[in-house]
């Protein structure tokens, strides 16, 4: 399925983690350094460009994997992923100190290599101080959707993280290309898929469901006793989270006494959780090369590398010949 003229946004960390675990660690550079995440991500980019033919592509980066504003709202947010675990994260937060994310030893050295190869290829890389890649994606999506209808292009969000299902919008259109397993199986998520799989009518409703359900992988407790199906049923009845909470406060008979009590008991959580779960639409996005992200050609995919000499050196040093060749072929033929 081609999506000519589309803006493609990569959730980079999600994808290189998937590549790291999906490509054997026997894939190594000439000096024996693992490059499975580098090779896997490049192969994925080649396939995405070949299959969807976007005009623009941005590798969105975490400049802060655990933003302070989310931790202030819900201290358990991603705490278990911190180096040293949740206790270390709590201690660091109380001292106002940033804490590093736990990253496999064999993956950490590959991340700068990925950044260097993307730069040599001329593929845009963007982040925002104090924000996650999800927020960069949310902001760039919001900017594209806000453009006049005649200038707007489809947005394709590529991720292995269900959190970004909240951006699905058939009217815009915004779709998610979800990497199910490894780096090969990709599911197209649109509003129909959200209704079929989760029983919610839109990306916005998915975010409301995620607030209610919670997410242990992100340290979000959710509302005790309310799982995915119950949350979806409530939202189908009351349209959205504010409507549900208004029904709670009004003693609406559509809610059982137990459900109402659970929502009342979770009042403090529900007051802050939407601001944690929903991605930002106004993050201060900046490009790694210092270019203006508002420029008309800021994210345009090149048809050939912008720094051929650097790419040759990186390819030889890290043993990336086949993967780089696939990316270059995809860029030239899109």
N, C-alpha and C positions, 0 to 999 in steps of 0.2 A: 504494500500500500504506500503510494508516494504522497507526500505532504509538501509539495513544492511551495516555496516561499515561507514555510513555517519557521518559527523560532523554537529551537530545541534547547532545553535547559537540563543540564546533567547534575544530579545530586552526587557530586564527585566522591565524597567519602563513602557513601552507601555503595557506590559502584566499585570502588577499588577494594573495599572490604569483600564484596561479593567475588571479585576477580581473585583476590588472595586465597579465598577458601574454595573457589571453583576451579582454579588451575593448579596442577600439581606443583609442589615446592621443588621438584626436580628440575623445573625450568629455571636455569641460572645463566648469569653472565659469564664471559670467558674466565673471569677471576674467581668464579664460584659463588658470587653474590646472588641470592634469590632475586628474580625479576618477574615472578609469576603475576604479581598484581599489575606491574607495568604492562606486560604483554597482554594480559587479560583485558585491561581497560582499553588499550589501543585496538585490540580486536573487536571489542564491543563498539567503539566509536566507528570503526570501519563498517561494521554491519549496519549500524543505525543510519549512517550517512547513505549507504547503498540502498537500504530499504525505504527510507523516508525522504531523502533528498531535501533536507532543510536548507534554506538560504543562510540562516544564522544559527550559531551554536555557541553556548556559553557553558564552560565548566564552572559550576558554582561551588564555592569553597567555604569551609567552616573557619572563620577567624576567631570564633569563640564557641566551642562545642557545648558549653554549659553556661549560657548567658546569665549575668547577675540578676537581671530583672525577673527571669524565670525562677531562679533559685530563691530570690527574696519572697516570691509568691508561694512557692512549694519547695521547701528545703530538700525534700527527697528527690527532686528532679535529677535524673541520671546519676545519682550519687553512687550507685553500685558500680558504675563504669569507671570511677576515678581510680587512679593509682593509689593503692592502699585501701580501697573499698569505701563503703559508706561512712565509716567512722572518720577516716582521713578527710573525706569531703566535708563532713560536718565541722571538723576542727578548722579546716582551711577557711570555710565560709565564715565562721565566727570571728576569725582573725582578719577577714577581708582579703584573703590571699587566694589567688587563682590556683586551681588544681588541675593536673594533667590527666588526660584520658588514657586509660589502659589500652595500649596498642601492642599487638604481637611484635616481638623483637625482630622478626624477619620482615615485617611489613614497614615499620617506621622508616628505615633508610630508603625505601622505594618511593615514598611520597614526594620528596624533593626531585627525584628523577622524573616522576610523572610531570611535575610542574615545569621542569626544564624542557622536556620533549614537547609538551603542549606549546610552550613559548616558541620553540624553534619551528614548529609546524605553522604557528600563527593562529592557533585556536584560542579564543578569548577565555580568560580565567578571571572570575569576579568574586569578591567577598565584601563584607561590611563589618567594620570594627564593632565588637560587642554583640555580634549576631551569628547565627548558624547559617549554613548553606540553605536550609529550608526557608529562612527569611529572605535570603537573596532571591531565591526562586519565587517566593510569594510577591516580592516587590517588583521584580521584572515582569511577572505575569500581570500584576495589577497595572503596570505602566502600558503594557501591550493592549490589554483589554480596554483601557481608557482612551486609546487612540480612536479617531473617527472611523466609522465602519468601513469606509472605502480604503483606509490605510492599514487597518488591523489585519494581522495574519494569524493563522492557527498557532497555538502554543502546545508543544509536546514536552511534558515533564518526564524525565527518565529517572527512575528511582527503584530501590528495593525496600523502601520505607512506606508503609501504608498511611502514615501521617499526612502525606501529600495528596491523598485522595480528596482532601477537603477543597482542593483547587479545581476539581472537575466541574466544567461548565459547558454544556452542549451548545449554548447560544453563542458563546464568545468566538470560537470554541476553544476549550482547554481540555486536553486529554492526558492521562497518565499512562506511560509505557512502563509497566511494572515487571521487574525482573524476578521471576518466581523462584527459580533454582539456578545457582551458578550464574553464568553470563549468557546462556543461550536461549532459554525459554522466556519469552516476553509476552505479557498479557496486556491488551489494550483495555484500559478502564475508562468508561464513559458513564453517563447517568443510567443507562440501561443496565450496565454491569453492577452499579451500586445498588439498584433496586433488586436485581436478581440475587446478588450475593449477601447484601447486608440489610435489605429491606428499607433503605432510606432513599429519598427522592432526589437528592442533590449532594454536591460536595459540601455545601454549608451544613446540611443535615448530618453528613458524616462526621463533621467536626463536633457537632452537638452530641452525637452518639458517643464519640470518643471521650468527651468530657464525662459523660455519665458512666460509661463502661470502665474508664481508666485504662492504664497500660503499664503493667509491671515492668516491661522492658525499658520504660522511660521513668520509672519511679512515680507514676501517677496513680494514686489509690482508687480513684473513681468513687462512686456512691455504693456503699456496702449493700450487697443483695440485689443490685441492678446490673444484669449482664447485658450482652449485646442485643439479644432478641427483645428483652423487656424495654430497653432504651429505645430501640427502633419503633416498637409498638406505641410507646408514649409519644414519640415525636410525630408519628403518623396521626395521632389523635389531636395533638396540641400545636402542630406545625413546626415549632422550634423551641429551643431551651427557654427563652423568655416567656413564651406562651405556657410551657409546662410549669415554670415557677409561679406564674400568675395563677394558674389553676391550683397549685399547691397552696398558695396563700389564701385563695378564695374558698378552700375546702371543697373543690369540685368533686362531685360524686363519681366521676369517671376514674378517679384514683382510689385504690383501696386504702384503708386506714394504715396498713403496713407500708405501702408505697409512700404515702404522704409523710409518715414518720421518718422513713429513710431519707427522704428529700429534705425534711426539716433538720434532721441530725447532721446532714452534710452541708448545711447552709454556708459555713465559712469556706469550705472547699469550693463550692459552686460559685462563690463570689469572686474567686481568683482564677479558677481553672481555665475558663475560656481564654484569658489573656496569656496563658501558658501554652495551651493546645493550638490555638490559632496562630498561623504564621504571620509575620509582620508584612505589611503592604507598603511601608514607608522607610525601610532600612536605608542607611547611607551607603549605597552600593558604589564600589570603586573597582576599577580594572587593575589587574596586577601590573600591566605595562604602563600605567599612568595615563592612558588615553581617557577621553571623556566618554562615559557610558551613555550619554545622551546623543552622541554623534550618530548620524544616520548610518555610518558604516562600522560602528563600534564592534558589532558581533558577527560581521559578515565572514562566512567561511572562505578561506583562500582556495584557489585551485592548485597552488603549489606552495611549498614551504617558504616562510618569510626569511628564514635564516638557514639556507641550505648547508653551509659549512658546519654550523653548530649541529645540525641534524645528522650529518655524516659522522661527526665525531661521537655524538651520543649513541648513535646506532652501533658503531663499531665497539665502543667501550662496554656497552651493556648487552650486546648480542641481540639486538632488536630488529634485525634485517627483515624477517618475514612479516612481522607485525607492522612495522613502519611502511613497508611496501604496500600492504593492504590498505592502510589509511591513505597513502598518496594516490593509489588507484581510485579509491572511493571519492576523494576530493576532486580529482581530475575529471571524473565521469558523472558527477552529480548534475 
